[in-house]
Amino acid sequence: MDLFWGIAAALWLVTGLWRLFGHVEKPTAYYLGNHWFQLKMSLFVLIVLLEIWPMLTLGRWRKALGTGAAPASLVTPAAGRRIAIIGHVQATLAMLMIFAAVAMARGYGM
């Protein structure tokens, strides 16, 4: 799932920057002055920040498993629960981003 979150974040970032600076639909000033856009970007940053610890942890686990370490010696139930909870929080924040995007698209927040 870590890979999918990374791909989703990259797609959100690339398409968002294209829409922000590409003048595809609305001028840049519309987005930067919109409260819903600011909320959406804040939620995006929060999702990325929440991903740092799980990403580093899973990377260490993958590396250790590649060198032959036993899974039971690496993965603790508490760490697994923490990663799962962070994933649920990120999914909730992503849904809130969608609501903010819809509000922004309908002209709210100016």
Backbone as CSV, one residue per row, in Angstrom:
resi,resn,N_x,N_y,N_z,CA_x,CA_y,CA_z,C_x,C_y,C_z
1,MET,0.824,-1.197,0.000,0.000,0.000,0.000,0.863,1.253,0.000
2,ASP,2.044,1.137,0.567,2.947,2.290,0.626,3.237,2.811,-0.778
3,LEU,3.454,1.908,-1.703,3.718,2.291,-3.089,2.512,3.001,-3.701
4,PHE,1.314,2.501,-3.411,0.101,3.119,-3.963,-0.110,4.529,-3.413
5,TRP,0.176,4.723,-2.121,0.074,6.075,-1.552,1.062,7.009,-2.246
6,GLY,2.260,6.523,-2.512,3.258,7.344,-3.192,2.833,7.711,-4.604
7,ILE,2.272,6.755,-5.313,1.789,7.024,-6.668,0.631,8.018,-6.639
8,ALA,-0.287,7.832,-5.693,-1.420,8.755,-5.571,-0.937,10.173,-5.258
9,ALA,0.014,10.277,-4.346,0.544,11.599,-3.981,1.211,12.268,-5.181
10,ALA,1.967,11.502,-5.940,2.635,12.069,-7.121,1.605,12.535,-8.153
11,LEU,0.572,11.738,-8.372,-0.476,12.130,-9.323,-1.214,13.374,-8.853
12,TRP,-1.551,13.421,-7.557,-2.220,14.611,-7.016,-1.350,15.841,-7.185
13,LEU,-0.076,15.681,-6.910,0.839,16.821,-6.988,1.003,17.314,-8.421
14,VAL,1.250,16.422,-9.345,1.467,16.805,-10.741,0.213,17.428,-11.354
15,THR,-0.923,16.769,-11.184,-2.148,17.322,-11.774,-2.569,18.611,-11.080
16,GLY,-2.340,18.677,-9.776,-2.682,19.898,-9.044,-1.828,21.085,-9.463
17,LEU,-0.530,20.860,-9.609,0.344,21.947,-10.056,0.010,22.377,-11.476
18,TRP,-0.343,21.419,-12.318,-0.725,21.738,-13.695,-1.969,22.620,-13.709
19,ARG,-2.947,22.270,-12.876,-4.171,23.078,-12.822,-3.913,24.438,-12.171
20,LEU,-3.036,24.471,-11.167,-2.748,25.719,-10.472,-2.022,26.713,-11.365
21,PHE,-0.974,26.262,-12.023,-0.132,27.172,-12.804,-0.392,27.135,-14.303
22,GLY,-1.166,26.169,-14.765,-1.394,26.039,-16.198,-2.541,26.871,-16.735
23,HIS,-3.272,27.542,-15.865,-4.427,28.349,-16.275,-5.380,27.525,-17.140
24,VAL,-5.570,26.282,-16.751,-6.418,25.369,-17.507,-7.889,25.734,-17.326
25,GLU,-8.299,25.987,-16.092,-9.700,26.267,-15.826,-9.907,27.650,-15.215
26,LYS,-9.128,27.940,-14.192,-9.280,29.195,-13.462,-7.903,29.815,-13.279
27,PRO,-7.852,31.136,-13.083,-6.542,31.770,-12.871,-5.923,31.350,-11.534
28,THR,-4.624,31.466,-11.438,-3.893,31.094,-10.233,-4.418,31.844,-9.010
29,ALA,-4.772,33.105,-9.172,-5.273,33.914,-8.050,-6.541,33.311,-7.450
30,TYR,-7.365,32.667,-8.271,-8.577,32.027,-7.760,-8.215,30.954,-6.742
31,TYR,-7.249,30.125,-7.111,-6.861,29.034,-6.225,-6.182,29.552,-4.960
32,LEU,-5.221,30.444,-5.116,-4.461,30.903,-3.964,-5.307,31.705,-2.977
33,GLY,-6.365,32.328,-3.448,-7.237,33.094,-2.568,-8.428,32.314,-2.036
34,ASN,-8.524,31.041,-2.374,-9.677,30.237,-1.994,-9.386,29.465,-0.704
35,HIS,-10.252,29.618,0.291,-10.061,28.950,1.577,-10.145,27.431,1.455
36,TRP,-10.996,26.954,0.584,-11.111,25.506,0.393,-9.855,24.931,-0.247
37,PHE,-9.246,25.697,-1.155,-7.987,25.254,-1.757,-6.900,25.174,-0.689
38,GLN,-6.853,26.176,0.169,-5.858,26.188,1.233,-6.062,25.004,2.185
39,LEU,-7.324,24.688,2.493,-7.612,23.517,3.319,-7.164,22.243,2.610
40,LYS,-7.470,22.152,1.328,-7.100,20.966,0.551,-5.593,20.762,0.547
41,MET,-4.849,21.830,0.361,-3.388,21.729,0.351,-2.845,21.399,1.742
42,SER,-3.472,21.935,2.766,-3.052,21.615,4.139,-3.278,20.135,4.435
43,LEU,-4.405,19.611,3.990,-4.685,18.186,4.178,-3.682,17.332,3.416
44,PHE,-3.318,17.759,2.214,-2.327,17.030,1.416,-0.986,16.976,2.146
45,VAL,-0.556,18.130,2.668,0.710,18.182,3.401,0.645,17.278,4.628
46,LEU,-0.480,17.283,5.327,-0.645,16.438,6.501,-0.560,14.956,6.130
47,ILE,-1.169,14.583,5.034,-1.089,13.193,4.566,0.358,12.806,4.293
48,VAL,1.089,13.682,3.622,2.496,13.401,3.308,3.318,13.280,4.595
49,LEU,3.100,14.189,5.538,3.838,14.128,6.804,3.523,12.849,7.582
50,LEU,2.262,12.448,7.560,1.882,11.210,8.241,2.527,9.984,7.594
51,GLU,2.885,10.085,6.342,3.438,8.947,5.613,4.924,8.731,5.899
52,ILE,5.600,9.708,6.453,7.054,9.598,6.618,7.435,8.410,7.495
53,TRP,6.860,8.316,8.692,7.240,7.219,9.586,6.902,5.844,9.007
54,PRO,5.670,5.612,8.510,5.401,4.290,7.929,6.309,3.964,6.740
55,MET,6.587,4.964,5.908,7.431,4.724,4.741,8.834,4.295,5.172
56,LEU,9.405,5.002,6.138,10.745,4.644,6.616,10.742,3.292,7.321
57,THR,9.734,3.046,8.117,9.631,1.773,8.838,9.493,0.600,7.876
58,LEU,8.580,0.718,6.932,8.400,-0.371,5.967,9.643,-0.571,5.114
59,GLY,10.331,0.510,4.780,11.583,0.396,4.025,12.647,-0.358,4.807
60,ARG,12.758,-0.054,6.105,13.725,-0.784,6.950,13.351,-2.255,7.042
61,TRP,12.066,-2.532,7.185,11.623,-3.923,7.265,11.915,-4.676,5.975
62,ARG,11.624,-4.032,4.840,11.897,-4.703,3.547,13.383,-4.992,3.390
63,LYS,14.207,-4.023,3.763,15.663,-4.199,3.641,16.139,-5.332,4.539
64,ALA,15.655,-5.357,5.786,16.061,-6.409,6.716,15.580,-7.783,6.247
65,LEU,14.357,-7.838,5.726,13.857,-9.118,5.216,14.676,-9.591,4.020
66,GLY,15.142,-8.639,3.216,15.973,-8.986,2.071,17.314,-9.568,2.474
67,THR,17.785,-9.216,3.658,19.064,-9.758,4.141,18.869,-11.040,4.934
68,GLY,17.619,-11.515,5.024,17.367,-12.797,5.667,16.875,-12.718,7.095
69,ALA,16.526,-11.558,7.582,16.011,-11.442,8.949,14.644,-12.115,9.052
70,ALA,14.361,-12.626,10.227,13.072,-13.275,10.463,12.000,-12.199,10.653
71,PRO,10.847,-12.351,9.990,9.787,-11.342,10.125,9.369,-11.091,11.575
72,ALA,9.344,-12.140,12.386,8.915,-11.992,13.782,9.877,-11.118,14.574
73,SER,11.131,-11.042,14.146,12.101,-10.220,14.867,11.997,-8.742,14.492
74,LEU,11.282,-8.434,13.427,11.173,-7.047,12.953,9.834,-6.418,13.280
75,VAL,8.800,-7.107,12.903,7.455,-6.545,12.948,6.825,-6.820,14.312
76,THR,6.435,-5.748,14.975,5.722,-5.905,16.235,4.242,-5.605,15.985
77,PRO,3.368,-6.231,16.749,1.942,-5.941,16.575,1.623,-4.453,16.773
78,ALA,2.309,-3.816,17.707,2.045,-2.391,17.961,2.414,-1.541,16.750
79,ALA,3.546,-1.829,16.136,3.956,-1.068,14.949,2.998,-1.317,13.791
80,GLY,2.568,-2.559,13.640,1.596,-2.877,12.591,0.279,-2.139,12.794
81,ARG,-0.184,-2.087,14.049,-1.417,-1.344,14.353,-1.240,0.144,14.070
82,ARG,-0.099,0.696,14.466,0.159,2.121,14.221,0.130,2.436,12.729
83,ILE,0.753,1.591,11.932,0.762,1.810,10.486,-0.654,1.709,9.932
84,ALA,-1.431,0.740,10.412,-2.817,0.604,9.952,-3.642,1.831,10.328
85,ILE,-3.485,2.314,11.550,-4.235,3.496,11.986,-3.849,4.704,11.147
86,ILE,-2.570,4.876,10.900,-2.124,6.001,10.067,-2.732,5.901,8.678
87,GLY,-2.800,4.702,8.129,-3.426,4.502,6.820,-4.894,4.889,6.816
88,HIS,-5.604,4.545,7.886,-7.022,4.918,7.989,-7.179,6.435,8.107
89,VAL,-6.312,7.054,8.884,-6.357,8.515,9.028,-6.069,9.176,7.674
90,GLN,-5.088,8.663,6.957,-4.761,9.215,5.641,-5.930,9.068,4.675
91,ALA,-6.597,7.940,4.702,-7.754,7.742,3.821,-8.868,8.724,4.165
92,THR,-9.070,8.956,5.443,-10.085,9.928,5.867,-9.708,11.330,5.408
93,LEU,-8.446,11.688,5.573,-7.990,13.009,5.121,-8.128,13.150,3.604
94,ALA,-7.871,12.074,2.874,-8.024,12.112,1.417,-9.488,12.346,1.042
95,MET,-10.409,11.737,1.785,-11.833,11.977,1.520,-12.187,13.431,1.815
96,LEU,-11.636,13.981,2.884,-11.880,15.390,3.197,-11.316,16.298,2.110
97,MET,-10.198,15.883,1.515,-9.640,16.644,0.387,-10.631,16.681,-0.771
98,ILE,-11.305,15.584,-1.001,-12.285,15.533,-2.085,-13.430,16.495,-1.801
99,PHE,-13.909,16.516,-0.555,-14.978,17.456,-0.199,-14.514,18.900,-0.391
100,ALA,-13.282,19.201,-0.001,-12.749,20.553,-0.180,-12.645,20.892,-1.665
101,ALA,-12.235,19.934,-2.475,-12.122,20.167,-3.913,-13.488,20.444,-4.536
102,VAL,-14.496,19.711,-4.101,-15.845,19.926,-4.622,-16.353,21.307,-4.214
103,ALA,-16.135,21.679,-2.971,-16.568,23.005,-2.501,-15.867,24.102,-3.300
104,MET,-14.587,23.914,-3.538,-13.818,24.887,-4.302,-14.324,24.971,-5.749
105,ALA,-14.596,23.833,-6.355,-15.056,23.798,-7.727,-16.428,24.461,-7.887
106,ARG,-17.223,24.435,-6.833,-18.538,25.059,-6.877,-18.495,26.561,-6.562
107,GLY,-17.290,27.061,-6.329,-17.136,28.501,-6.131,-17.149,28.968,-4.697
108,TYR,-17.199,28.047,-3.756,-17.164,28.441,-2.346,-15.733,28.791,-1.938
109,GLY,-15.599,29.613,-0.920,-14.295,29.906,-0.370,-13.644,31.184,-0.835
110,MET,-14.295,31.878,-1.733,-13.710,33.131,-2.236,-14.198,34.309,-1.414
